[in-house]
Amino acid sequence: VTMSSTTKAPVGRPRRYDEESVLEALTALFWRQGYTQTSMADIVETSGVHKPSLYRTFGSKEELFTKVLHRYLDQRMSMFTDLIEGVGEGAGAVHRFLEAFEADSLSERGRDGCLMVMASNELRGRLPGYDFATDYRGRMREVLGLLVARATPDADAALAATRTDLLTTCLLGLHVILRSGAGADEVHRYLAALHATVDTW
């Protein structure tokens, strides 16, 4: 068998795992245990991938966690954006968004809160080369700004910014409350207060 001069033979063993599946499994692991409590042995066991292969594909533990956070944040913001596009317009749009947020928060996975918030508390929001907490807050505020624009299109820029800041602060805080083990009744009470505030818009 001959090969063209532009084709390179594969180096080492071919990968026998799907990177997305590995990242999905490791996201759940980090989300459950936190960054510092997750050892490389845990990562190897959960992923089913040998340590040398993990290092070749994802780099160090810090680099791996950075990839996990980027992927999680992209998925989270995509979910919020899709939801906002489907809730309509006017103040009712915010109510429908908050109802969907509550349902997601009280789901089996949602009960763990938000991976970005959890990691921000644990690592003070930073990994080498990635200020992920600032990135998260900024992207969350940008997405919620779209919701506010749909809900109150006639509000001036200053009022819209204030309402966006309020939603961003409340939802970030709710993720902390969820992670601390708050029950459904407590979560509902806090969201009911936010609904009441939106009624004044």
N, C-alpha and C positions, 0 to 999 in steps of 0.2 A: 504494500500500500504506500503510495507516495503522498506527500503533503505539499501544498503550495508554499512558497517562501514567505507568504504573509500570514500563515497559520501557525500558531504556537501550540506545542503540545502542552496539556494541562500539567501543572506542577503539583505534586503531592496527591493525596486522596481527594476525589470529588466530594463535595458536601452531600450529606445524606439527610439533611434536615431543612425545614422551611424557616427562614429568618423571621417572618411575620408570626408564625406559630410560636417560636421561641420567645419573641418579644411579648407576645400576648400572655404566655405563661409566666414570664418573669415580671410583667406588670402586676399581675395578681399577687405574686410572691412579695414584691416590694410594698405593695399596697397593704398587704396583711401584716407584714412584720416590720416595716420601716427599713431605711437604708442601713443604719449601723448594726441592726440586729440580724441582717441577712449576710451570711458568710458565702465565700466562694463555693464551699461544699454544698450549701443550700442551693446555690445557683446551678451547679453542675447536676445535682439530683433532680431539681425541678425541670430543667431544660432537657435533660437526657443527652447533653452534649459534653464531650470531654473538655477539660480546662484548656489545653492548647488550641483546640478549635474555637473555643469561645474567645480567647485572646486574639486569635488571628482575625476573626470576623468582627468583633465588637470592641476590642481594646481592653483597657483596664476596667475594673469595677466602676470607677467614676465615669469613664467614657460610656460604658454600657448603660448606666443609670441615666446619663444625659440623653442617650438615644431613646430610652424608655419614656422620659419626660417629654421630649419633643413629640414623640408619637402620640402619647396620651393627650397632650395639649391640642394637637391638631385635630384629633378625633373629637375632643370635648367641644371645641369651638365650632367645628363643623356641625355637631349635633345641635348646639344652641342656634346656629344660623339657620339650619333647616327648620327648626321649630318655630323661630320667629317669622320665617317666610310663610308659615302655615296658620298663624293665629289671627290674621286679619288686621284691622286697623282700629283706632280709637282706644279708649281706656280698657275696653273689653279685651284687647289684645294682650295687655299686661296681665290681666286676671287669668286668661287662658294659659299664658306662659307660666305663671306662678303655680297654677294647678298642675301643669305637666311637670314642673320642677319638683313639687311636693310628691307626686306619684313616683318619680324617678328616685328621689331621696329616700323614700321609704321602701324601695325595692331591696332585694337581698344584697345586691352589690352597692347600691346607693347608701346603705346604712354605714358603710365604711367612710363616708364623707368623700372628700376630693383628694386624690393623690398629690396634686400640686400644693394644696394647703398643708397636708400632712408633711410633705417634704420641706416646705418652707419653714414650718415650726421646728423641724428636726435639724435642718442644715443652715438655718438663717437665710434661706433663699438663694444660696450660691453653690455652684460647682465650678471647678476650674474652667474658665472660658465661657461660662453660661450663668448669667444672672436670671435664673428661671422664675423667681418670684415676681420680679419687675415685669418680665415678659408676660407672665400669666395675668397679673393685674391689668396691664395695658390692653391685652387682647380681650379680656373679659369686659372691660369698660367700653372698648370699641364695639363689641357685639351688642352689649346692652344699650349703647347709644342708638343703634339701629332700631331697637324695640321702642325706645322713648320717642324717636322720630316718627314711628308709625302711630304711636299712641296719642301724641300731642304735637301734631305737625305745625300748629300755630304758635307754639311756645317760642319765646326768643332764645337766643343762644345761651345766655346765662342761666335761665330757668331750666332749659333742657340739660345743661351740664350738671346742675344741682340734682335733678331727678336721676340722671345717670349715675352720679356718685352715690346717691342714696341706695339705688338698687344694687350697685356693685358691692357696697359695704355690707348690706344686709345679707346678700347671698354668700359672700365670702364668710361672714360670721356664722351663717347657718351650717356651712360645711364643718366648721370647727365644732359646733354644737352636736352635729350628727356623729362626728368621730368620737365625741366624749360619751356617747351612749344615750342621748336623749330619746325619750319615748315618742311615739307617734302623736299623742295628745299635745305634748309640749311643742313639737315641731309645728303642728297645725296651729297652735295658738300664736306663735311668732309670725307665721305666714298670714294669719288672719289680720294681725296688726298691720302688716304690709299692704294687704288688700284694702283695708280701711283707709290707709294713707293714699293709695292710688285713687280711691273714690273721690278724694278732694281735688284731683287734677282736672 
